[in-house]
C-alpha cells in the first residue's frame, strides 16, 4: 500500500511540475486508482525511439538498409542536415481535401517510398527540430500504412548538433528503388463517424470509467481561450493532455520523458492501457506525437483522429464543450 501511495504522490508531483507544458489537473476527470500494475520501467516498443548514438552507429554500418528522413523545411535542410539524410517535409503527409482520414492516397505514399528508396525491410529514421512533432506525422503515416521499422530520433537536430555528430550540406543521392506497398486501409486512424465509440465511457461497478478521448492540444485551445479556425473549445468528454507534457527539456531541444513519468501523467488523466482510446488535436500532427508516445508504452487499442478539431468544429450540429 505504501508503494502505491508513493506512485500516486509521484504522479501528482509530475502534474504539478508540468505547468509550463500546459497540463492542468482541473482539465482531467479523475484520479488514478491504486489497485493496478506498476508503471513500466522500459518502453514496450523501445525500437521506435532511436538515440543519437545508435543512429550514428547505424550510419557507419553496412549491415542494415537505413534511410534517414529530415522532416524540416527545404531551407533548413539545405543549410545543413545529418549526413545522408533526405528531405521529406511533413506537409506532404496531410491532405485537408481527403476525408475521412485526411492522409495522402496509397499511390502517393507508394510513390514517395519508391523515390526515397524505402522498402518494407528498410530501417526508417525520421527527425526534425520541433521536438518530434513533424517527425511524428511522417512516422504515423508510414506506421498506419503498414511499415513496422520506423523510428523517431530522440532529441532531433538539437541533440545531434550538441554532440557534434556528422553534419553535411551535400545533397544526398537517392536510389529511387523503394518497393514499399502501403496498406489499402490505414491502421490506427479514426474518422469522424468513429467518434461515437470513444465518446461513450464504459462504466464498471465500483470503478470510474477510463478516459476514451484525449485532446493533445494546448490548455488554451482546449478551454477555448485560443480559437484556431474561429471556433474554440473541445469535443465533449475529452481529457486534455498537451503533447509537450510527455517531453522534457527546452523547446526545440526536448527528449521523451522516462516511461514511468509518462505513464503517471496518463494515469492522472484517467487513461488506462487496455481501454480503447482516440486522440485528436487541430489536424493530426500533435495527436500523432501523442499516439507515438502511447505506442512506445505498448498501448494497442489507440486511434489518431487525423481530421481533428479542424474537421470536427466545422461539422453542422457537432457538440462543443468549453
NORBEL-V873199 format. One record per residue. N is the residue number from 0. RES is the residue in three letters. SS is DSSP state (h for helix, s for strand, l for the rest). PSI is psi in whole degrees, -180 to 180 (* if undefined). OMEGA is omega in whole degrees, -180 to 180 (999 if undefined). Layout:
n=N res=RES ss=SS psi=PSI omega=OMEGA
n=N res=RES ss=SS psi=PSI omega=OMEGA
This chain:
n=0 res=UNK ss=l psi=-41 omega=180
n=1 res=UNK ss=h psi=-39 omega=180
n=2 res=UNK ss=h psi=-42 omega=-179
n=3 res=UNK ss=h psi=-40 omega=178
n=4 res=UNK ss=h psi=-39 omega=178
n=5 res=UNK ss=h psi=-41 omega=178
n=6 res=UNK ss=h psi=-41 omega=179
n=7 res=UNK ss=h psi=-43 omega=179
n=8 res=UNK ss=h psi=-38 omega=178
n=9 res=UNK ss=h psi=-40 omega=179
n=10 res=UNK ss=h psi=-41 omega=179
n=11 res=UNK ss=h psi=-39 omega=179
n=12 res=UNK ss=h psi=-41 omega=178
n=13 res=UNK ss=h psi=-42 omega=-180
n=14 res=UNK ss=h psi=-42 omega=-179
n=15 res=UNK ss=h psi=-33 omega=-177
n=16 res=UNK ss=l psi=4 omega=-176
n=17 res=UNK ss=l psi=17 omega=-178
n=18 res=UNK ss=h psi=-37 omega=-180
n=19 res=UNK ss=h psi=-16 omega=179
n=20 res=UNK ss=h psi=-5 omega=177
n=21 res=UNK ss=l psi=2 omega=-179
n=22 res=UNK ss=l psi=128 omega=-178
n=23 res=UNK ss=l psi=123 omega=-179
n=24 res=UNK ss=h psi=-29 omega=-179
n=25 res=UNK ss=h psi=-12 omega=-179
n=26 res=UNK ss=h psi=-2 omega=179
n=27 res=UNK ss=l psi=147 omega=-167
n=28 res=UNK ss=l psi=-13 omega=-175
n=29 res=UNK ss=l psi=175 omega=177
n=30 res=UNK ss=l psi=147 omega=-178
n=31 res=UNK ss=l psi=141 omega=176
n=32 res=UNK ss=l psi=165 omega=-176
n=33 res=UNK ss=l psi=-22 omega=-176
n=34 res=UNK ss=l psi=75 omega=180
n=35 res=UNK ss=l psi=169 omega=-180
n=36 res=UNK ss=l psi=154 omega=180
n=37 res=UNK ss=l psi=159 omega=179
n=38 res=UNK ss=l psi=145 omega=-179
n=39 res=UNK ss=l psi=143 omega=178
n=40 res=UNK ss=l psi=-21 omega=-180
n=41 res=UNK ss=l psi=157 omega=174
n=42 res=UNK ss=l psi=137 omega=179
n=43 res=UNK ss=l psi=-37 omega=179
n=44 res=UNK ss=l psi=61 omega=-175
n=45 res=UNK ss=h psi=-26 omega=-178
n=46 res=UNK ss=h psi=-14 omega=179
n=47 res=UNK ss=h psi=-14 omega=178
n=48 res=UNK ss=s psi=108 omega=-174
n=49 res=UNK ss=s psi=138 omega=179
n=50 res=UNK ss=l psi=158 omega=-177
n=51 res=UNK ss=h psi=-40 omega=-179
n=52 res=UNK ss=h psi=-42 omega=180
n=53 res=UNK ss=h psi=-42 omega=179
n=54 res=UNK ss=h psi=-41 omega=178
n=55 res=UNK ss=h psi=-41 omega=179
n=56 res=UNK ss=h psi=-39 omega=179
n=57 res=UNK ss=h psi=-40 omega=-178
n=58 res=UNK ss=h psi=-24 omega=179
n=59 res=UNK ss=h psi=-16 omega=-177
n=60 res=UNK ss=l psi=155 omega=176
n=61 res=UNK ss=l psi=10 omega=-175
n=62 res=UNK ss=l psi=-21 omega=-175
n=63 res=UNK ss=l psi=141 omega=177
n=64 res=UNK ss=l psi=110 omega=-175
n=65 res=UNK ss=s psi=132 omega=172
n=66 res=UNK ss=s psi=125 omega=180
n=67 res=UNK ss=s psi=127 omega=-179
n=68 res=UNK ss=s psi=129 omega=176
n=69 res=UNK ss=s psi=116 omega=-174
n=70 res=UNK ss=l psi=5 omega=-178
n=71 res=UNK ss=l psi=178 omega=179
n=72 res=UNK ss=l psi=166 omega=-175
n=73 res=UNK ss=h psi=-40 omega=-179
n=74 res=UNK ss=h psi=-47 omega=179
n=75 res=UNK ss=h psi=-41 omega=-179
n=76 res=UNK ss=h psi=-43 omega=-178
n=77 res=UNK ss=h psi=-24 omega=177
n=78 res=UNK ss=h psi=-15 omega=178
n=79 res=UNK ss=l psi=145 omega=-177
n=80 res=UNK ss=s psi=169 omega=175
n=81 res=UNK ss=s psi=135 omega=-178
n=82 res=UNK ss=l psi=130 omega=178
n=83 res=UNK ss=l psi=2 omega=178
n=84 res=UNK ss=l psi=151 omega=174
n=85 res=UNK ss=s psi=146 omega=-179
n=86 res=UNK ss=s psi=121 omega=179
n=87 res=UNK ss=l psi=98 omega=-172
n=88 res=UNK ss=l psi=144 omega=-174
n=89 res=UNK ss=h psi=-25 omega=-180
n=90 res=UNK ss=h psi=-21 omega=178
n=91 res=UNK ss=h psi=-14 omega=-173
n=92 res=UNK ss=h psi=22 omega=170
n=93 res=UNK ss=l psi=148 omega=-179
n=94 res=UNK ss=l psi=97 omega=-177
n=95 res=UNK ss=l psi=-14 omega=-177
n=96 res=UNK ss=l psi=9 omega=-176
n=97 res=UNK ss=l psi=74 omega=173
n=98 res=UNK ss=l psi=159 omega=8
n=99 res=UNK ss=l psi=-11 omega=-174
n=100 res=UNK ss=l psi=-10 omega=174
n=101 res=UNK ss=l psi=36 omega=175
n=102 res=UNK ss=l psi=161 omega=179
n=103 res=UNK ss=l psi=154 omega=178
n=104 res=UNK ss=l psi=161 omega=-179
n=105 res=UNK ss=h psi=-40 omega=-178
n=106 res=UNK ss=h psi=-38 omega=-179
n=107 res=UNK ss=h psi=-42 omega=179
n=108 res=UNK ss=h psi=-40 omega=178
n=109 res=UNK ss=h psi=-41 omega=180
n=110 res=UNK ss=h psi=-42 omega=178
n=111 res=UNK ss=h psi=-45 omega=-180
n=112 res=UNK ss=h psi=-43 omega=179
n=113 res=UNK ss=h psi=-44 omega=-178
n=114 res=UNK ss=h psi=-39 omega=-176
n=115 res=UNK ss=h psi=3 omega=178
n=116 res=UNK ss=l psi=33 omega=-177
n=117 res=UNK ss=l psi=122 omega=175
n=118 res=UNK ss=l psi=178 omega=-178
n=119 res=UNK ss=l psi=-31 omega=-178
n=120 res=UNK ss=l psi=7 omega=179
n=121 res=UNK ss=l psi=133 omega=172
n=122 res=UNK ss=s psi=111 omega=-174
n=123 res=UNK ss=s psi=122 omega=179
n=124 res=UNK ss=s psi=128 omega=-175
n=125 res=UNK ss=s psi=140 omega=178
n=126 res=UNK ss=s psi=165 omega=176
n=127 res=UNK ss=l psi=-166 omega=172
n=128 res=UNK ss=l psi=35 omega=179
n=129 res=UNK ss=l psi=37 omega=177
n=130 res=UNK ss=l psi=29 omega=176
n=131 res=UNK ss=l psi=0 omega=-177
n=132 res=UNK ss=h psi=-46 omega=180
n=133 res=UNK ss=h psi=-42 omega=180
n=134 res=UNK ss=h psi=-35 omega=-177
n=135 res=UNK ss=h psi=-35 omega=178
n=136 res=UNK ss=h psi=-44 omega=178
n=137 res=UNK ss=h psi=-45 omega=178
n=138 res=UNK ss=h psi=-48 omega=-177
n=139 res=UNK ss=h psi=-40 omega=-178
n=140 res=UNK ss=h psi=-46 omega=178
n=141 res=UNK ss=h psi=-41 omega=178
n=142 res=UNK ss=h psi=-47 omega=-178
n=143 res=UNK ss=h psi=-29 omega=-178
n=144 res=UNK ss=l psi=16 omega=168
n=145 res=UNK ss=l psi=5 omega=178
n=146 res=UNK ss=l psi=124 omega=-173
n=147 res=UNK ss=l psi=12 omega=-179
n=148 res=UNK ss=l psi=41 omega=180
n=149 res=UNK ss=s psi=140 omega=177
n=150 res=UNK ss=s psi=155 omega=172
n=151 res=UNK ss=s psi=139 omega=-180
n=152 res=UNK ss=s psi=117 omega=-179
n=153 res=UNK ss=l psi=122 omega=-180
n=154 res=UNK ss=l psi=-16 omega=175
n=155 res=UNK ss=h psi=-148 omega=-177
n=156 res=UNK ss=h psi=-44 omega=-175
n=157 res=UNK ss=h psi=-49 omega=-179
n=158 res=UNK ss=h psi=-40 omega=180
n=159 res=UNK ss=h psi=-42 omega=-178
n=160 res=UNK ss=h psi=-40 omega=178
n=161 res=UNK ss=h psi=-36 omega=-180
n=162 res=UNK ss=l psi=1 omega=176
n=163 res=UNK ss=l psi=48 omega=179
n=164 res=UNK ss=l psi=172 omega=-172
n=165 res=UNK ss=l psi=128 omega=-175
n=166 res=UNK ss=s psi=143 omega=-173
n=167 res=UNK ss=s psi=156 omega=172
n=168 res=UNK ss=l psi=-3 omega=-179
n=169 res=UNK ss=l psi=138 omega=177
n=170 res=UNK ss=l psi=131 omega=-175
n=171 res=UNK ss=l psi=158 omega=172
n=172 res=UNK ss=l psi=125 omega=-177
n=173 res=UNK ss=l psi=131 omega=-174
n=174 res=UNK ss=l psi=-37 omega=-177
n=175 res=UNK ss=l psi=23 omega=-175
n=176 res=UNK ss=l psi=26 omega=180
n=177 res=UNK ss=l psi=149 omega=-176
n=178 res=UNK ss=l psi=23 omega=-178
n=179 res=UNK ss=l psi=132 omega=179
n=180 res=UNK ss=l psi=105 omega=-178
n=181 res=UNK ss=l psi=150 omega=175
n=182 res=UNK ss=l psi=147 omega=178
n=183 res=UNK ss=l psi=-40 omega=179
n=184 res=UNK ss=l psi=117 omega=-176
n=185 res=UNK ss=l psi=141 omega=177
n=186 res=UNK ss=l psi=151 omega=176
n=187 res=UNK ss=l psi=5 omega=179
n=188 res=UNK ss=s psi=148 omega=-179
n=189 res=UNK ss=s psi=137 omega=178
n=190 res=UNK ss=l psi=166 omega=179
n=191 res=UNK ss=h psi=-43 omega=-177
n=192 res=UNK ss=h psi=-14 omega=179
n=193 res=UNK ss=h psi=-12 omega=-171
n=194 res=UNK ss=h psi=-28 omega=-178
n=195 res=UNK ss=h psi=-33 omega=179
n=196 res=UNK ss=h psi=-35 omega=-174
n=197 res=UNK ss=h psi=-9 omega=177
n=198 res=UNK ss=h psi=-4 omega=177
n=199 res=UNK ss=l psi=111 omega=-179
n=200 res=UNK ss=l psi=123 omega=-175
n=201 res=UNK ss=l psi=123 omega=-179
n=202 res=UNK ss=l psi=137 omega=174
n=203 res=UNK ss=s psi=139 omega=-178
n=204 res=UNK ss=l psi=127 omega=177
n=205 res=UNK ss=l psi=13 omega=-175
n=206 res=UNK ss=s psi=136 omega=176
n=207 res=UNK ss=l psi=142 omega=-177
n=208 res=UNK ss=l psi=145 omega=178
n=209 res=UNK ss=l psi=154 omega=175
n=210 res=UNK ss=l psi=136 omega=-179
n=211 res=UNK ss=l psi=1 omega=180
n=212 res=UNK ss=s psi=124 omega=-174
n=213 res=UNK ss=s psi=129 omega=180
n=214 res=UNK ss=s psi=116 omega=-175
n=215 res=UNK ss=l psi=4 omega=-178
n=216 res=UNK ss=l psi=179 omega=178
n=217 res=UNK ss=l psi=162 omega=177
n=218 res=UNK ss=h psi=-39 omega=-179
n=219 res=UNK ss=h psi=-39 omega=177
n=220 res=UNK ss=h psi=-41 omega=-178
n=221 res=UNK ss=h psi=-43 omega=-178
n=222 res=UNK ss=h psi=-13 omega=-179
n=223 res=UNK ss=l psi=-1 omega=178
n=224 res=UNK ss=l psi=-35 omega=175
n=225 res=UNK ss=l psi=117 omega=-175
n=226 res=UNK ss=l psi=99 omega=176
n=227 res=UNK ss=h psi=133 omega=-178
n=228 res=UNK ss=h psi=8 omega=176
n=229 res=UNK ss=h psi=-8 omega=-179
n=230 res=UNK ss=l psi=127 omega=-180
n=231 res=UNK ss=l psi=163 omega=178
n=232 res=UNK ss=l psi=-164 omega=-179
n=233 res=UNK ss=s psi=169 omega=178
n=234 res=UNK ss=l psi=129 omega=-179
n=235 res=UNK ss=l psi=135 omega=179
n=236 res=UNK ss=l psi=-10 omega=-178
n=237 res=UNK ss=l psi=140 omega=171
n=238 res=UNK ss=s psi=154 omega=-177
n=239 res=UNK ss=s psi=120 omega=172
n=240 res=UNK ss=l psi=93 omega=-179
n=241 res=UNK ss=l psi=140 omega=-175
n=242 res=UNK ss=h psi=-31 omega=-179
n=243 res=UNK ss=h psi=-15 omega=-179
n=244 res=UNK ss=h psi=-24 omega=-178
n=245 res=UNK ss=h psi=4 omega=-178
n=246 res=UNK ss=s psi=159 omega=-180
n=247 res=UNK ss=s psi=141 omega=178
n=248 res=UNK ss=l psi=-172 omega=-179
n=249 res=UNK ss=l psi=153 omega=-180
n=250 res=UNK ss=l psi=137 omega=-178
n=251 res=UNK ss=l psi=7 omega=176
n=252 res=UNK ss=l psi=26 omega=-176
n=253 res=UNK ss=l psi=157 omega=172
n=254 res=UNK ss=s psi=164 omega=179
n=255 res=UNK ss=s psi=141 omega=175
n=256 res=UNK ss=l psi=168 omega=178
n=257 res=UNK ss=l psi=153 omega=-179
n=258 res=UNK ss=h psi=-41 omega=-179
n=259 res=UNK ss=h psi=-39 omega=-179
n=260 res=UNK ss=h psi=-45 omega=-180
n=261 res=UNK ss=h psi=-42 omega=-180
n=262 res=UNK ss=h psi=-41 omega=180
n=263 res=UNK ss=h psi=-41 omega=178
n=264 res=UNK ss=h psi=-42 omega=179
n=265 res=UNK ss=h psi=-40 omega=-179
n=266 res=UNK ss=h psi=-38 omega=176
n=267 res=UNK ss=h psi=-34 omega=178
n=268 res=UNK ss=l psi=-7 omega=178
n=269 res=UNK ss=l psi=15 omega=-179
n=270 res=UNK ss=l psi=132 omega=177
n=271 res=UNK ss=l psi=142 omega=-173
n=272 res=UNK ss=l psi=-37 omega=-175
n=273 res=UNK ss=l psi=1 omega=-178
n=274 res=UNK ss=l psi=148 omega=177
n=275 res=UNK ss=l psi=139 omega=-175
n=276 res=UNK ss=s psi=134 omega=172
n=277 res=UNK ss=s psi=144 omega=-178
n=278 res=UNK ss=s psi=141 omega=177
n=279 res=UNK ss=s psi=163 omega=171
n=280 res=UNK ss=l psi=-138 omega=178
n=281 res=UNK ss=l psi=-47 omega=-175
n=282 res=UNK ss=l psi=31 omega=170
n=283 res=UNK ss=l psi=-3 omega=-178
n=284 res=UNK ss=l psi=-56 omega=179
n=285 res=UNK ss=h psi=-33 omega=176
n=286 res=UNK ss=h psi=-32 omega=175
n=287 res=UNK ss=h psi=-37 omega=178
n=288 res=UNK ss=h psi=-46 omega=180
n=289 res=UNK ss=h psi=-36 omega=175
n=290 res=UNK ss=h psi=-47 omega=179
n=291 res=UNK ss=h psi=-43 omega=-179
n=292 res=UNK ss=h psi=-42 omega=178
n=293 res=UNK ss=h psi=-35 omega=175
n=294 res=UNK ss=h psi=-42 omega=177
n=295 res=UNK ss=h psi=-41 omega=-177
n=296 res=UNK ss=l psi=-7 omega=178
n=297 res=UNK ss=l psi=10 omega=174
n=298 res=UNK ss=l psi=138 omega=-176
n=299 res=UNK ss=l psi=-35 omega=-177
n=300 res=UNK ss=l psi=64 omega=-178
n=301 res=UNK ss=s psi=150 omega=-180
n=302 res=UNK ss=s psi=147 omega=175
n=303 res=UNK ss=s psi=114 omega=175
n=304 res=UNK ss=s psi=89 omega=-171
n=305 res=UNK ss=l psi=-35 omega=179
n=306 res=UNK ss=l psi=-35 omega=173
n=307 res=UNK ss=h psi=-159 omega=-177
n=308 res=UNK ss=h psi=-29 omega=179
n=309 res=UNK ss=h psi=-40 omega=178
n=310 res=UNK ss=h psi=-49 omega=-172
n=311 res=UNK ss=h psi=-45 omega=-174
n=312 res=UNK ss=l psi=-14 omega=179
n=313 res=UNK ss=l psi=-2 omega=180
n=314 res=UNK ss=l psi=127 omega=179
n=315 res=UNK ss=l psi=130 omega=176
n=316 res=UNK ss=l psi=0 omega=-180
n=317 res=UNK ss=l psi=131 omega=179
n=318 res=UNK ss=l psi=140 omega=-180
n=319 res=UNK ss=l psi=136 omega=-179
n=320 res=UNK ss=s psi=146 omega=178
n=321 res=UNK ss=l psi=* omega=999
